[in-house]
Amino acid sequence: MLSASLTSPLSLLLDLLPPGVCNLLNPAAIYANNEISLGDVEIYGFDYDYTLAQYSNLLHSMIFNTARDILIEQFKYPEGLGKYDYIPGFAIRGLHYDVQKSLLMKIDAFHYVQLGTAYRGLKPVPDEEVIELYGGTQHIPLYQMSDFYGKGPSLKQFMDIFSLPEMTLLSSVIDYFITHGIEFDQVHLYKDISDAIRDVHVKGVMYKWIEKDMEQYILHGDEIYAVLNRLVNHKKKLFLITNSPFSFVDKGMKHMVGKNWRDLFDMVIVQADKPNFFTDRRKPFRKLDDKGSLQWDKINQLEKGKIYKEGNLFDFLRLTGWRGSKVLYFGDHLYSDLADLMLRHGWRTGAIVPELETEIRIINTEQYMHSLTWQQALTGLLERMQMYQDAESKQVLLEWMKERQEIRSLTKNLFNPQFGSIFRTFHNPTYFSRRLVRFSDIYMASISCLLNYDVNFTFYPRRTPLQHEAPLWMDQLCTGCMKTPFLEEMVHIR
């Protein structure tokens, strides 16, 4: 029989944490999924938006407001939508949206919806309703999930940072219709909002805002110059492949790097139409003059200092000879920037994940450490003590389960009250996190993190134990200096 006195307050964890255990993870570090030596990398490639150019959160409000106004003025949506403003921190990257069910939700690496993270509009959907909607389970079948680029028959995954205002607008419009009892077609609504967001980008509205006030919108510009200049000084070749237009990239790079920024790059390719650039052989390269006007001549070589538009990776490889693991390409979109390069062409890839900085700062707090340690302890106790099935023991186990669930919710809320961390559900990696591991050799919060490492540095991924390799409930946190106490000891802590 288990004693009821075993139910414990979280405060006792202070005795379990050795001094200095927090603040051990560095937000400016580079993290490796695969072993990679920078000494073997001869060519560095970069995306532009959210890779070289990091933007302030003010941009999200502008995108939201403009797309909202497009819905009202051009798509004739109700004027009452004008009362909705962007909600910073409502959504996180990597969420899935079920078009037919109007559900925005977080899904783990095993295709399970994390209960408590399903929203219709701006309000959470009860767990029981979510399970009922999916036929009595939290699981989403593979055929419904998504294709190689995150688009399924009825589910779409929001993978880029620009999608944060789109998810918030989608939720706001649904909230308005539900609140006012207005019937709507889910497919048309989703398409209208996607089109409105697309127009903000395609019609160049967003570019004009950024060009008008770069100091307000662009972050870390001086660090970008330091990274690029350092690589060039070490005889590395650099190239840029971006979907953005030349005039926009030119002004941004002049702001961050200087008027002679093109001297640092061996190749500059704009309006590349990624991910089609990596898979479609049909579009040839076209040359632009210094004013951004298209030239008519056939491209037989890619010249340093020249600007090229469109094209495709197959011609790029043929004309440059840059192949395999001597090329390292950085981007923020796991599908459009990195997946094809790693899986089909053998390039090395680096993912830029700006959210990493904030998440690591949270992980380094004592509150997070205490919560996680006690979660692991309670989980271990539940696993080991479940054989006690008398009435009193069952009551103790129920109390432990309730306490564990409360701590899990508290830990989730440290990251985002609606959806939690972009990297984890309560215990599993997220769908986003699994793709991050699959499609990137290394990942970091910003390109500037490269300044913290020698150009010949070798990144070694940590050997994380498989389930059959790890001692029972001896999970290592931070750098491994802290371990959850043995269960035999935990039983007597009170």
C-alpha positions in Angstrom: 0.0 0.0 0.0 1.2 3.5 -0.8 1.1 6.2 1.9 -1.0 9.3 1.1 1.8 11.3 2.6 3.8 10.7 -0.5 1.9 13.5 -2.3 4.5 16.3 -2.4 4.8 20.1 -2.8 6.9 21.4 -5.7 8.9 23.5 -3.3 10.8 20.4 -2.1 12.5 20.4 -5.5 14.9 23.1 -4.3 16.7 20.3 -2.5 17.0 18.3 -5.7 18.6 20.9 -7.9 22.4 21.4 -7.5 23.7 25.0 -7.5 24.2 26.6 -10.9 22.2 24.1 -12.8 20.2 26.8 -14.6 21.5 29.2 -17.2 23.7 26.5 -18.8 22.2 26.6 -22.3 23.5 29.4 -24.4 20.8 31.1 -26.6 23.6 32.2 -29.0 24.9 28.6 -29.5 24.6 26.5 -32.6 23.0 23.1 -32.1 23.8 20.0 -34.2 21.5 17.3 -35.5 24.3 15.8 -37.5 28.1 15.9 -37.3 29.5 18.6 -39.6 32.9 20.2 -39.9 32.9 23.8 -41.1 36.5 23.1 -42.3 35.0 20.9 -45.1 32.5 23.7 -46.1 33.8 25.7 -49.0 30.6 27.4 -50.1 28.0 29.2 -48.0 24.5 29.9 -49.3 21.8 32.0 -47.7 18.1 32.8 -48.0 17.3 36.4 -47.4 14.0 37.0 -45.4 14.4 35.8 -41.8 17.8 34.4 -42.5 20.1 37.3 -43.4 17.4 39.8 -42.6 15.6 39.4 -39.3 12.5 41.5 -38.8 10.9 43.1 -35.7 7.5 41.9 -34.5 6.0 45.2 -35.7 5.9 43.7 -39.2 3.4 41.1 -38.1 0.9 43.7 -37.0 1.3 45.5 -40.4 0.7 42.3 -42.3 -2.3 41.4 -40.2 -3.9 44.8 -40.5 -3.4 45.1 -44.2 -4.7 41.6 -45.0 -7.7 42.3 -42.7 -8.5 45.4 -44.6 -8.2 43.6 -48.0 -10.8 41.1 -46.7 -13.1 43.9 -45.9 -12.6 46.2 -48.9 -11.9 43.7 -51.7 -13.5 40.5 -50.5 -16.5 42.3 -48.9 -16.1 40.7 -45.5 -18.1 42.3 -42.6 -16.7 45.7 -41.5 -16.9 44.5 -37.9 -13.6 42.7 -38.6 -11.9 46.0 -38.4 -12.2 45.9 -34.6 -9.8 43.0 -34.5 -6.1 43.8 -34.0 -3.1 41.5 -34.2 -2.5 39.5 -31.0 1.2 39.1 -30.5 2.0 35.7 -29.1 -1.3 34.1 -29.9 0.1 31.5 -32.4 3.4 29.7 -32.7 5.1 28.3 -35.8 4.5 24.7 -36.9 0.8 24.5 -36.1 -1.6 22.6 -38.4 -5.0 23.9 -39.6 -7.8 21.5 -40.4 -9.7 23.4 -43.1 -12.9 21.4 -42.9 -13.1 21.5 -39.1 -11.8 25.1 -38.7 -9.3 23.8 -36.1 -5.8 25.3 -35.5 -3.8 22.8 -33.4 -0.4 21.5 -32.4 0.5 18.0 -33.6 3.3 15.9 -32.3 5.9 13.8 -34.3 3.6 10.8 -34.0 0.6 12.6 -35.6 -1.3 13.0 -32.3 -3.0 16.3 -31.4 -1.8 17.7 -28.1 -4.9 18.1 -26.1 -5.5 21.6 -24.8 -3.9 23.1 -27.9 -6.8 22.9 -30.4 -8.5 26.3 -31.2 -11.5 27.2 -33.2 -11.3 30.9 -33.7 -9.8 32.5 -30.6 -11.3 30.0 -28.1 -10.0 26.5 -27.1 -12.0 23.5 -28.2 -12.7 21.0 -25.3 -10.6 17.8 -25.4 -13.7 15.6 -25.7 -14.9 17.5 -28.8 -11.5 17.2 -30.4 -11.4 13.4 -29.8 -15.0 13.1 -31.2 -14.2 15.1 -34.3 -11.4 12.6 -35.2 -13.5 9.5 -34.6 -12.7 8.8 -31.0 -8.9 9.4 -31.1 -6.3 12.2 -31.0 -4.5 10.7 -33.9 -4.5 12.2 -37.4 -4.0 9.6 -40.2 -1.0 9.9 -42.5 -3.1 10.4 -45.6 -4.7 13.5 -44.0 -1.5 15.0 -42.7 0.6 16.7 -45.3 2.8 16.1 -48.3 6.5 16.8 -48.6 5.8 20.6 -48.3 3.3 20.6 -45.5 0.1 20.6 -47.5 -2.4 17.8 -47.1 -5.9 17.2 -48.5 -7.5 19.1 -45.6 -4.6 20.0 -43.3 -2.0 22.7 -43.8 1.1 23.2 -41.7 2.2 26.8 -41.1 6.0 26.6 -41.2 7.4 30.1 -41.9 7.5 33.1 -39.5 5.4 35.1 -41.9 2.5 32.7 -41.2 2.1 34.0 -37.6 -0.2 36.9 -38.7 -2.0 34.6 -41.1 -2.9 32.2 -38.3 -4.0 35.0 -36.1 -6.1 36.6 -38.9 -7.7 33.2 -39.6 -8.6 32.7 -36.0 -9.9 36.3 -35.7 -12.2 36.0 -38.7 -13.6 32.6 -37.5 -14.1 34.2 -34.0 -16.1 37.0 -35.5 -18.4 34.6 -37.6 -19.0 32.3 -34.6 -19.6 35.2 -32.2 -22.2 36.7 -34.5 -23.8 33.4 -35.6 -22.8 33.8 -39.2 -22.6 30.6 -41.3 -19.5 30.4 -43.5 -17.9 28.0 -45.9 -14.6 26.8 -44.4 -12.8 26.2 -47.7 -13.7 29.6 -49.1 -12.8 31.4 -45.9 -9.4 29.7 -45.7 -8.6 30.5 -49.3 -9.7 34.1 -49.0 -7.5 34.7 -46.0 -4.5 32.9 -47.7 -5.1 35.1 -50.8 -5.3 38.3 -48.7 -2.0 37.4 -47.0 -0.4 36.5 -50.3 -1.4 39.9 -51.8 0.5 41.7 -49.0 3.6 39.9 -50.2 3.1 39.6 -53.9 1.9 43.1 -54.5 4.9 44.5 -52.7 3.1 46.3 -49.9 5.3 44.7 -47.2 8.5 45.6 -49.1 7.5 49.2 -49.1 7.0 49.3 -45.3 10.4 47.8 -44.7 12.2 50.0 -47.3 10.7 53.1 -45.8 11.8 52.4 -42.2 14.6 49.8 -42.1 15.8 50.9 -38.7 12.5 50.0 -37.2 12.0 46.7 -39.0 15.4 45.1 -39.6 17.4 43.6 -36.6 21.0 42.7 -36.2 22.3 44.3 -39.4 25.8 45.0 -38.3 26.2 41.3 -37.2 25.3 40.1 -40.7 28.1 42.2 -42.2 30.6 40.7 -39.7 29.5 37.1 -40.6 29.8 37.6 -44.3 33.0 39.5 -44.2 34.6 36.9 -41.9 33.7 34.1 -44.3 35.1 36.0 -47.3 38.3 36.7 -45.5 38.7 33.0 -45.0 38.3 32.4 -48.8 34.8 31.0 -48.6 32.5 31.5 -51.6 29.1 33.0 -50.9 25.8 32.9 -52.7 22.2 34.1 -52.1 19.0 32.5 -53.3 15.8 34.3 -52.3 12.2 34.6 -53.4 12.3 38.4 -52.8 12.8 40.9 -55.6 16.1 42.5 -56.3 15.2 46.1 -55.4 14.0 45.0 -52.0 17.0 42.8 -51.3 19.4 45.5 -52.6 18.1 48.1 -50.2 18.1 45.8 -47.3 21.6 44.5 -47.9 22.9 48.1 -48.3 21.3 48.9 -45.0 22.9 45.9 -43.2 26.2 45.4 -45.0 26.9 48.5 -47.1 26.7 49.7 -50.7 29.3 47.2 -51.9 27.5 44.2 -50.5 27.4 42.4 -53.8 31.2 42.2 -53.8 30.9 39.7 -51.0 28.8 37.3 -53.1 29.8 35.0 -55.9 26.2 34.5 -57.0 22.9 36.4 -56.3 19.6 34.9 -57.4 16.3 36.7 -56.7 12.7 35.8 -57.3 13.8 32.2 -57.3 10.4 30.7 -56.7 11.5 28.2 -54.0 10.7 25.4 -53.5 10.1 25.0 -57.2 13.6 26.3 -57.8 14.9 23.1 -56.3 12.7 20.7 -58.2 11.6 22.2 -61.5 14.0 22.3 -64.4 11.9 24.3 -66.8 12.7 27.9 -65.7 16.1 29.2 -67.1 18.1 31.9 -65.4 17.6 35.5 -66.6 20.1 38.3 -65.9 19.2 41.6 -64.4 21.1 44.9 -65.0 22.1 47.2 -62.2 18.7 48.8 -62.2 16.9 45.6 -62.0 15.7 45.4 -65.6 15.6 42.0 -67.3 18.1 41.1 -70.0 17.3 38.9 -73.0 20.6 37.0 -73.5 21.0 33.3 -72.9 22.9 32.4 -69.6 25.9 30.1 -70.2 27.7 31.0 -67.0 26.9 32.6 -63.7 29.2 35.6 -63.2 30.3 37.1 -59.9 28.8 40.5 -59.3 25.8 39.9 -61.6 22.2 39.5 -60.5 20.0 36.6 -61.8 16.3 35.9 -61.6 14.4 32.6 -61.5 16.4 29.7 -62.8 16.6 26.3 -61.2 19.0 24.3 -59.1 19.9 21.8 -61.8 21.3 24.6 -64.0 22.9 26.1 -60.9 24.8 22.9 -60.2 25.8 22.4 -63.8 27.2 26.0 -64.1 28.9 26.2 -60.8 29.9 22.6 -60.0 29.0 23.2 -56.4 27.8 19.9 -55.1 27.5 17.8 -52.0 28.7 18.4 -48.5 31.1 21.2 -49.4 28.0 23.5 -49.7 26.2 24.7 -46.6 22.9 26.5 -47.1 21.0 28.5 -44.5 17.2 29.2 -44.4 14.3 29.6 -42.1 11.7 27.5 -43.9 12.3 23.8 -43.3 10.4 22.8 -46.4 10.9 25.5 -49.0 14.6 26.2 -48.1 16.1 23.0 -46.7 14.3 19.8 -47.4 15.1 19.3 -51.0 18.7 20.4 -50.6 19.4 17.8 -47.9 17.4 14.9 -49.2 17.8 15.2 -52.9 21.1 17.0 -53.4 23.3 16.2 -50.4 24.0 19.7 -49.4 24.6 20.6 -45.8 21.8 22.7 -44.3 21.4 25.2 -41.4 18.0 26.2 -40.0 17.5 29.6 -38.6 15.0 29.4 -35.8 14.6 32.9 -34.1 12.2 31.4 -31.5 15.1 29.3 -30.1 16.5 32.3 -28.2 13.3 32.9 -26.2 12.7 29.2 -25.6 16.2 28.6 -24.2 15.9 31.6 -21.9 12.7 30.0 -20.5 14.4 26.5 -20.2 17.2 28.2 -18.2 14.8 29.5 -15.5 14.5 27.9 -12.1 10.7 27.6 -12.6 11.1 25.5 -15.7 13.8 23.3 -14.1 11.7 22.7 -11.0 8.6 21.9 -13.0 10.4 19.5 -15.4 12.3 17.7 -12.6 9.2 17.1 -10.6 7.3 16.0 -13.7 9.9 13.3 -14.4 9.9 12.2 -10.8 6.1 11.9 -10.7 6.1 10.0 -14.0 8.7 7.6 -12.7 6.6 7.1 -9.5 3.5 6.4 -11.5 5.2 3.9 -13.7 6.8 2.0 -10.8 4.0 2.1 -8.3 1.0 1.3 -10.6 1.0 -2.3 -9.4 -0.5 -1.2 -6.1 -4.3 -1.5 -6.8 -5.9 -1.3 -3.4 -8.3 1.6 -2.9 -6.0 3.9 -0.9 -3.1 3.3 -3.4 -5.3 4.1 -6.3 -6.3 7.4 -4.7 -2.6 8.3 -4.2 -1.9 7.4 -7.9 -4.8 9.6 -9.0 -3.5 12.5 -7.0 -0.1 12.1 -8.6 -1.6 12.0 -12.0 -3.6 15.1 -11.3 -0.5 16.9 -10.0 1.5 15.7 -13.0 -1.1 17.1 -15.4 -1.2 20.4 -13.5 2.6 20.8 -13.8 2.6 19.9 -17.4 0.1 22.6 -18.2 2.1 25.1 -16.1 5.3 24.2 -18.0 3.4 24.6 -21.4 2.2 28.0 -20.4 5.7 29.2 -19.7 6.3 29.2 -23.5 2.9 30.1 -24.9 -0.5 29.9 -23.1 -2.3 28.6 -26.1 0.1 26.2 -27.8 3.2 25.9 -25.6 6.7 25.3 -27.1 7.3 25.0 -30.8 9.7 22.1 -30.1 7.7 19.8 -27.7 4.2 18.7 -26.8 4.0 17.7 -23.2 6.6 15.0 -23.7 7.0 14.2 -27.4 8.8 16.3 -30.1 6.4 18.3 -32.2 5.8 17.7 -35.9 7.9 20.9 -36.4 10.7 19.6 -34.3 10.9 16.2 -36.1 11.1 18.0 -39.4 13.8 20.3 -38.0 15.9 17.3 -37.1 15.3 15.6 -40.4 16.0 18.6 -42.7 18.8 20.5 -40.9 22.4 19.5 -39.9 22.6 22.4 -37.5 20.2 25.0 -36.2 20.5 28.4 -34.4 18.6 31.5 -33.5 20.4 33.8 -35.9 23.2 33.7 -38.6 25.2 35.9 -36.1 25.7 32.7 -34.0 28.4 31.7 -36.5 30.6 34.5 -35.0 30.9 32.4 -31.8 32.7 29.6 -33.7 36.0 29.1 -35.6 35.6 28.7 -39.3 37.0 25.2 -39.0 34.9 24.2 -36.0 33.3 20.7 -36.0 29.8 20.3 -34.5 29.2 17.1 -32.7 25.6 16.2 -31.9 25.0 15.0 -28.4 24.4 11.2 -28.1 20.9 11.2 -26.7 20.0 7.7 -25.3 17.4 5.5 -27.0 14.7 4.4 -24.7 16.3 0.9 -24.3 19.7 2.5 -23.5 18.7 5.0 -20.8 18.5 4.0 -17.1 14.9 4.1 -15.9 13.8 7.7 -15.3 17.4 9.0 -15.1 16.8 11.7 -17.7 19.6 14.2 -18.1 18.7 17.8 -18.2 20.9 20.7 -19.4 24.5 19.4 -19.9 23.9 16.3 -17.8 24.9 17.7 -14.4 21.5 17.2 -13.0 19.7 13.8 -12.8 16.3 13.0 -11.4 16.9 11.1 -8.1 16.5 7.3 -8.0 12.9 6.3 -7.5 13.8 4.6 -4.3 14.9 7.9 -2.9 12.0 9.8 -4.4 9.5 7.6 -2.5 10.9 8.8 0.8 11.1 12.5 0.1 8.5 14.2 2.2 
